[in-house]
Amino acid sequence: MSDTTGPPGTLSIERDDRPSIAVVTVRGEIDLATTPALKAAFGEALAGKPPTLVVDLSGVGFLASVGLTQLVILARDMPEGTALRIVASGRAVLRPVQLTGLEHSLPLYPTMEAALAAE
């Protein structure tokens, strides 16, 4: 497990590598200042070529458009053979996703349990 922290109190990213799943848990605010750390965490998680990448955004309190763009890029550029699952349950994440119509494009799950159980 690794931990990357942005500016104090702004963003916390933890990675948990499981046998066939890499989990990236994000807490705090995703904005212009913190998106580079998020992008780096995605790259590190995918470097191990996991069959599944779960991004848990349930602890995110703010999602700026640059963060939303990063999620779209992640979904678009997933390596062949790797499934993406995004846990999004809070209004701070779901509202911008819905306003942009991306709920039909991003693989969203309401809970970590649902994301881990998905086939």
MDTraj code that builds the backbone (N, CA, C; nanometers):
import mdtraj as md
import numpy as np

residues = "MET SER ASP THR THR GLY PRO PRO GLY THR LEU SER ILE GLU ARG ASP ASP ARG PRO SER ILE ALA VAL VAL THR VAL ARG GLY GLU ILE ASP LEU ALA THR THR PRO ALA LEU LYS ALA ALA PHE GLY GLU ALA LEU ALA GLY LYS PRO PRO THR LEU VAL VAL ASP LEU SER GLY VAL GLY PHE LEU ALA SER VAL GLY LEU THR GLN LEU VAL ILE LEU ALA ARG ASP MET PRO GLU GLY THR ALA LEU ARG ILE VAL ALA SER GLY ARG ALA VAL LEU ARG PRO VAL GLN LEU THR GLY LEU GLU HIS SER LEU PRO LEU TYR PRO THR MET GLU ALA ALA LEU ALA ALA GLU".split()
xyz = np.array([
    [0.0843, -0.1165, 0.0000],
    [0.0000, 0.0000, 0.0000],
    [0.0890, 0.1231, 0.0000],
    [0.0501, 0.2223, -0.0774],
    [0.1257, 0.3468, -0.0780],
    [0.0319, 0.4611, -0.0438],
    [0.0904, 0.5713, -0.0022],
    [0.0116, 0.6879, 0.0349],
    [0.0765, 0.8101, -0.0267],
    [-0.0006, 0.8860, -0.1023],
    [0.0463, 1.0096, -0.1613],
    [-0.0441, 1.1200, -0.1110],
    [0.0145, 1.2229, -0.0581],
    [-0.0652, 1.3318, -0.0044],
    [-0.0293, 1.4613, -0.0744],
    [-0.1306, 1.5347, -0.1164],
    [-0.1115, 1.6646, -0.1780],
    [-0.0948, 1.7693, -0.0693],
    [-0.1277, 1.8931, -0.0992],
    [-0.1201, 1.9984, 0.0013],
    [-0.2000, 1.9587, 0.1257],
    [-0.1546, 1.9989, 0.2441],
    [-0.2189, 1.9569, 0.3685],
    [-0.3704, 1.9743, 0.3668],
    [-0.4402, 1.8655, 0.3994],
    [-0.5848, 1.8694, 0.4081],
    [-0.6575, 1.8712, 0.2758],
    [-0.5860, 1.8610, 0.1650],
    [-0.6499, 1.8727, 0.0352],
    [-0.6788, 1.7380, -0.0300],
    [-0.5810, 1.6499, -0.0360],
    [-0.5999, 1.5233, -0.1053],
    [-0.5168, 1.4139, -0.0407],
    [-0.5779, 1.2988, -0.0263],
    [-0.5085, 1.1800, 0.0219],
    [-0.5377, 1.0676, -0.0760],
    [-0.4328, 0.9989, -0.1184],
    [-0.4474, 0.8879, -0.2121],
    [-0.3775, 0.7672, -0.1528],
    [-0.4503, 0.6569, -0.1433],
    [-0.3921, 0.5317, -0.0949],
    [-0.4102, 0.4255, -0.2016],
    [-0.3105, 0.3416, -0.2155],
    [-0.3185, 0.2318, -0.3108],
    [-0.3068, 0.1007, -0.2371],
    [-0.3929, 0.0077, -0.2726],
    [-0.3931, -0.1251, -0.2131],
    [-0.3897, -0.2257, -0.3274],
    [-0.2783, -0.2941, -0.3411],
    [-0.2650, -0.3938, -0.4472],
    [-0.3056, -0.5298, -0.3935],
    [-0.4108, -0.5843, -0.4511],
    [-0.4619, -0.7162, -0.4137],
    [-0.4236, -0.8135, -0.5244],
    [-0.4468, -0.9436, -0.5054],
    [-0.4019, -1.0399, -0.6066],
    [-0.4453, -1.0088, -0.7503],
    [-0.5696, -0.9718, -0.7734],
    [-0.6120, -0.9443, -0.9105],
    [-0.6768, -0.8070, -0.9259],
    [-0.6666, -0.7260, -0.8207],
    [-0.7307, -0.5946, -0.8227],
    [-0.6387, -0.4909, -0.7590],
    [-0.6220, -0.3794, -0.8268],
    [-0.5536, -0.2643, -0.7669],
    [-0.6622, -0.1656, -0.7262],
    [-0.6560, -0.1193, -0.6020],
    [-0.7547, -0.0239, -0.5519],
    [-0.6842, 0.1081, -0.5222],
    [-0.7357, 0.2151, -0.5794],
    [-0.6869, 0.3497, -0.5510],
    [-0.7999, 0.4221, -0.4779],
    [-0.7751, 0.4574, -0.3520],
    [-0.8752, 0.5255, -0.2699],
    [-0.8373, 0.6725, -0.2579],
    [-0.9306, 0.7583, -0.2941],
    [-0.9050, 0.9020, -0.2975],
    [-0.9976, 0.9715, -0.1978],
    [-0.9388, 1.0609, -0.1181],
    [-1.0170, 1.1403, -0.0227],
    [-0.9739, 1.2864, -0.0341],
    [-1.0702, 1.3759, -0.0280],
    [-1.0382, 1.5185, -0.0309],
    [-1.0906, 1.5859, -0.1552],
    [-1.0128, 1.6797, -0.2067],
    [-1.0537, 1.7615, -0.3202],
    [-0.9697, 1.7297, -0.4434],
    [-1.0384, 1.7075, -0.5539],
    [-0.9697, 1.6852, -0.6812],
    [-0.9855, 1.8130, -0.7626],
    [-0.8734, 1.8837, -0.7779],
    [-0.8742, 2.0106, -0.8504],
    [-0.7449, 2.0241, -0.9299],
    [-0.7198, 2.1417, -0.9831],
    [-0.6014, 2.1643, -1.0663],
    [-0.4723, 2.1322, -0.9919],
    [-0.4667, 2.1647, -0.8636],
    [-0.3447, 2.1426, -0.7854],
    [-0.3222, 1.9963, -0.7514],
    [-0.4291, 1.9183, -0.7401],
    [-0.4146, 1.7797, -0.6938],
    [-0.4242, 1.6752, -0.8043],
    [-0.4693, 1.7155, -0.9216],
    [-0.4846, 1.6189, -1.0306],
    [-0.3536, 1.5519, -1.0720],
    [-0.2385, 1.6207, -1.0723],
    [-0.1146, 1.5501, -1.1070],
    [-0.0850, 1.4311, -1.0146],
    [-0.1127, 1.4449, -0.8862],
    [-0.0915, 1.3333, -0.7933],
    [-0.1873, 1.2192, -0.8243],
    [-0.3094, 1.2527, -0.8625],
    [-0.4084, 1.1513, -0.8984],
    [-0.3643, 1.0761, -1.0237],
    [-0.3201, 1.1506, -1.1236],
    [-0.2723, 1.0895, -1.2483],
    [-0.1541, 0.9969, -1.2207],
    [-0.0621, 1.0402, -1.1358],
    [0.0537, 0.9572, -1.1007],
    [0.0101, 0.8300, -1.0291],
    [-0.0870, 0.8411, -0.9409],
    [-0.1363, 0.7231, -0.8681],
    [-0.2006, 0.6232, -0.9635],
    [-0.2743, 0.6722, -1.0625],
    [-0.3332, 0.5827, -1.1623],
    [-0.2227, 0.5107, -1.2399],
    [-0.1207, 0.5850, -1.2803],
    [-0.0093, 0.5252, -1.3543],
    [0.0634, 0.4193, -1.2742],
    [0.0878, 0.4474, -1.1462],
    [0.1548, 0.3501, -1.0591],
    [0.0701, 0.2245, -1.0421],
    [-0.0592, 0.2428, -1.0241],
    [-0.1480, 0.1277, -1.0058],
    [-0.1537, 0.0415, -1.1314],
    [-0.1527, 0.1043, -1.2478],
    [-0.1608, 0.0296, -1.3734],
    [-0.0275, -0.0321, -1.4138],
    [0.0818, 0.0146, -1.3565],
    [0.2139, -0.0390, -1.3908],
    [0.2245, -0.1875, -1.3586],
    [0.1519, -0.2317, -1.2573],
    [0.1524, -0.3732, -1.2209],
    [0.0621, -0.4590, -1.3076],
    [-0.0024, -0.3986, -1.4068],
    [-0.0914, -0.4664, -1.5011],
    [-0.1989, -0.5496, -1.4315],
    [-0.2748, -0.4878, -1.3411],
    [-0.3806, -0.5628, -1.2732],
    [-0.4964, -0.5910, -1.3689],
    [-0.5670, -0.7026, -1.3510],
    [-0.6857, -0.7294, -1.4326],
    [-0.7968, -0.6265, -1.4086],
    [-0.7988, -0.5695, -1.2875],
    [-0.9026, -0.4723, -1.2527],
    [-0.8425, -0.3573, -1.1733],
    [-0.8846, -0.2354, -1.2070],
    [-0.8493, -0.1169, -1.1296],
    [-0.9779, -0.0587, -1.0733],
    [-0.9852, -0.0496, -0.9407],
    [-1.0989, 0.0130, -0.8744],
    [-1.0527, 0.1477, -0.8205],
    [-1.1229, 0.2533, -0.8578],
    [-1.0945, 0.3878, -0.8082],
    [-1.2090, 0.4261, -0.7150],
    [-1.1781, 0.4378, -0.5870],
    [-1.2796, 0.4690, -0.4861],
    [-1.2818, 0.6192, -0.4606],
    [-1.3872, 0.6843, -0.5076],
    [-1.4028, 0.8285, -0.4914],
    [-1.5067, 0.8623, -0.3847],
    [-1.5440, 0.7653, -0.3034],
    [-1.6490, 0.7894, -0.2038],
    [-1.6076, 0.8918, -0.0988],
    [-1.4784, 0.9171, -0.0831],
    [-1.4308, 1.0157, 0.0131],
    [-1.3963, 1.1504, -0.0477],
    [-1.4355, 1.1718, -0.1727],
    [-1.4049, 1.2977, -0.2411],
    [-1.5138, 1.4004, -0.2107],
    [-1.4720, 1.5184, -0.1670],
    [-1.5653, 1.6254, -0.1330],
    [-1.5796, 1.7309, -0.2401],
    [-1.4899, 1.7286, -0.3395],
    [-1.4954, 1.8257, -0.4487],
    [-1.4293, 1.7646, -0.5710],
    [-1.4967, 1.7741, -0.6856],
    [-1.4430, 1.7232, -0.8115],
    [-1.4524, 1.8333, -0.9161],
    [-1.3388, 1.8943, -0.9466],
    [-1.3330, 1.9990, -1.0493],
    [-1.3340, 1.9349, -1.1878],
    [-1.3579, 2.0167, -1.2883],
    [-1.3646, 1.9653, -1.4250],
    [-1.2350, 1.8984, -1.4677],
    [-1.1216, 1.9459, -1.4187],
    [-0.9933, 1.8845, -1.4535],
    [-0.9852, 1.7418, -1.3979],
    [-1.0441, 1.7181, -1.2836],
    [-1.0486, 1.5833, -1.2270],
    [-1.1414, 1.4933, -1.3057],
    [-1.2530, 1.5486, -1.3481],
    [-1.3473, 1.4743, -1.4310],
    [-1.2811, 1.4362, -1.5632],
    [-1.2067, 1.5301, -1.6188],
    [-1.1326, 1.5029, -1.7420],
    [-1.0337, 1.3891, -1.7211],
    [-0.9668, 1.3876, -1.6067],
    [-0.8701, 1.2818, -1.5782],
    [-0.9381, 1.1451, -1.5719],
    [-1.0595, 1.1391, -1.5170],
    [-1.1341, 1.0130, -1.5126],
    [-1.1718, 0.9664, -1.6532],
    [-1.2104, 1.0601, -1.7384],
    [-1.2443, 1.0263, -1.8768],
    [-1.1208, 0.9746, -1.9500],
    [-1.0076, 1.0400, -1.9304],
    [-0.8825, 0.9955, -1.9930],
    [-0.8444, 0.8570, -1.9423],
    [-0.8577, 0.8354, -1.8127],
    [-0.8275, 0.7044, -1.7555],
    [-0.9143, 0.5973, -1.8198],
    [-1.0443, 0.6217, -1.8290],
    [-1.1361, 0.5240, -1.8883],
    [-1.1029, 0.4990, -2.0354],
    [-1.0695, 0.6048, -2.1067],
    [-1.0382, 0.5933, -2.2495],
    [-0.9089, 0.5164, -2.2744],
    [-0.8102, 0.5376, -2.1872],
    [-0.6771, 0.4824, -2.2102],
    [-0.6457, 0.3574, -2.1282],
    [-0.7480, 0.2916, -2.0745],
    [-0.7224, 0.1703, -1.9960],
    [-0.6514, 0.0669, -2.0826],
    [-0.5495, 0.0020, -2.0267],
    [-0.4810, -0.1022, -2.1035],
    [-0.5768, -0.2163, -2.1378],
    [-0.5536, -0.2771, -2.2519],
    [-0.6356, -0.3914, -2.2910],
    [-0.6235, -0.5002, -2.1848],
    [-0.7357, -0.5567, -2.1473],
    [-0.7358, -0.6627, -2.0473],
    [-0.7502, -0.6134, -1.9044],
    [-0.7601, -0.4819, -1.8851],
    [-0.7793, -0.4260, -1.7511],
    [-0.9151, -0.3581, -1.7450],
    [-0.9961, -0.3993, -1.6481],
    [-1.1288, -0.3402, -1.6289],
    [-1.1189, -0.2246, -1.5298],
    [-1.1946, -0.1203, -1.5547],
    [-1.2008, -0.0050, -1.4652],
    [-1.3350, -0.0047, -1.3945],
    [-1.3321, 0.0205, -1.2635],
    [-1.4541, 0.0356, -1.1844],
    [-1.4355, 0.1572, -1.0943],
    [-1.5298, 0.2487, -1.0996],
    [-1.5220, 0.3717, -1.0215],
    [-1.6325, 0.3719, -0.9169],
    [-1.5930, 0.3831, -0.7899],
    [-1.6901, 0.3913, -0.6810],
    [-1.7230, 0.5384, -0.6602],
    [-1.8489, 0.5728, -0.6822],
    [-1.8933, 0.7112, -0.6672],
    [-2.0293, 0.7112, -0.5994],
    [-2.0328, 0.7627, -0.4785],
    [-2.1594, 0.7634, -0.4055],
    [-2.1992, 0.9020, -0.3568],
    [-2.1044, 0.9924, -0.3488],
    [-2.1334, 1.1253, -0.2949],
    [-2.1752, 1.2248, -0.4013],
    [-2.2500, 1.3232, -0.3594],
    [-2.2981, 1.4282, -0.4494],
    [-2.1833, 1.5036, -0.5162],
    [-2.0727, 1.5219, -0.4453],
    [-1.9598, 1.5978, -0.4992],
    [-1.9034, 1.5336, -0.6255],
    [-1.9157, 1.4029, -0.6374],
    [-1.8680, 1.3323, -0.7566],
    [-1.9829, 1.3066, -0.8536],
    [-2.0947, 1.2587, -0.8030],
    [-2.2052, 1.2217, -0.8915],
    [-2.2657, 1.3407, -0.9660],
    [-2.2751, 1.4542, -0.9014],
    [-2.3381, 1.5706, -0.9645],
    [-2.2630, 1.6151, -1.0905],
    [-2.1313, 1.6373, -1.0849],
    [-2.0630, 1.6761, -1.2094],
    [-2.0658, 1.5662, -1.3157],
    [-2.0613, 1.4414, -1.2722],
    [-2.0690, 1.3305, -1.3679],
    [-2.2041, 1.3333, -1.4391],
    [-2.3110, 1.3517, -1.3635],
    [-2.4451, 1.3550, -1.4224],
    [-2.4673, 1.4792, -1.5083],
    [-2.4186, 1.5937, -1.4638],
    [-2.4359, 1.7176, -1.5409],
    [-2.3688, 1.7105, -1.6774],
    [-2.2615, 1.6346, -1.6858],
    [-2.1891, 1.6212, -1.8125],
    [-2.2331, 1.4988, -1.8927],
    [-2.3256, 1.4200, -1.8381],
    [-2.3751, 1.3019, -1.9082],
    [-2.2784, 1.1850, -1.9075],
    [-2.1777, 1.1901, -1.8229],
    [-2.0755, 1.0853, -1.8229],
    [-2.1149, 0.9607, -1.7447],
    [-2.2320, 0.9630, -1.6799],
    [-2.2736, 0.8431, -1.6069],
    [-2.2968, 0.7250, -1.7006],
    [-2.3130, 0.7529, -1.8308],
    [-2.3311, 0.6465, -1.9293],
    [-2.1976, 0.5989, -1.9868],
    [-2.0920, 0.6760, -1.9646],
    [-1.9604, 0.6437, -2.0205],
    [-1.8629, 0.5877, -1.9187],
    [-1.8786, 0.6271, -1.7936],
    [-1.7871, 0.5814, -1.6888],
    [-1.8477, 0.4625, -1.6150],
    [-1.7665, 0.3624, -1.5829],
    [-1.8158, 0.2435, -1.5113],
    [-1.8324, 0.2730, -1.3618],
    [-1.9489, 0.3256, -1.3241],
    [-1.9738, 0.3695, -1.1873],
    [-2.0419, 0.2616, -1.1037],
    [-2.0031, 0.2560, -0.9777],
    [-2.0611, 0.1628, -0.8807],
    [-2.0924, 0.2407, -0.7538],
    [-2.2032, 0.2075, -0.6865],
    [-2.2434, 0.2844, -0.5680],
    [-2.1618, 0.2553, -0.4427],
    [-2.0986, 0.1375, -0.4371],
    [-2.0212, 0.0987, -0.3186],
    [-1.8964, 0.0220, -0.3598],
    [-1.8011, 0.0150, -0.2685],
    [-1.6811, -0.0652, -0.2923],
    [-1.7194, -0.2118, -0.3085],
    [-1.8128, -0.2577, -0.2278],
    [-1.8567, -0.3971, -0.2351],
    [-1.9112, -0.4301, -0.3737],
    [-1.9925, -0.3400, -0.4288],
    [-2.0482, -0.3622, -0.5624],
    [-1.9381, -0.3638, -0.6682],
    [-1.8416, -0.2751, -0.6559],
    [-1.7312, -0.2700, -0.7523],
    [-1.6463, -0.3962, -0.7458],
    [-1.6192, -0.4437, -0.6255],
    [-1.5372, -0.5641, -0.6102],
    [-1.6106, -0.6893, -0.6564],
    [-1.7431, -0.6902, -0.6438],
    [-1.8218, -0.8079, -0.6808],
    [-1.8556, -0.8124, -0.8294],
    [-1.8401, -0.7015, -0.9002],
    [-1.8771, -0.6949, -1.0420],
    [-1.7923, -0.7904, -1.1248],
    [-1.8534, -0.8432, -1.2250],
    [-1.7837, -0.9352, -1.3170],
    [-1.7661, -0.8695, -1.4509],
])
top = md.Topology()
chain = top.add_chain()
for i, resn in enumerate(residues, 1):
    res = top.add_residue(resn, chain, resSeq=i)
    for name in ("N", "CA", "C"):
        top.add_atom(name, md.element.get_by_symbol(name[0]), res)
traj = md.Trajectory(xyz[None], top)
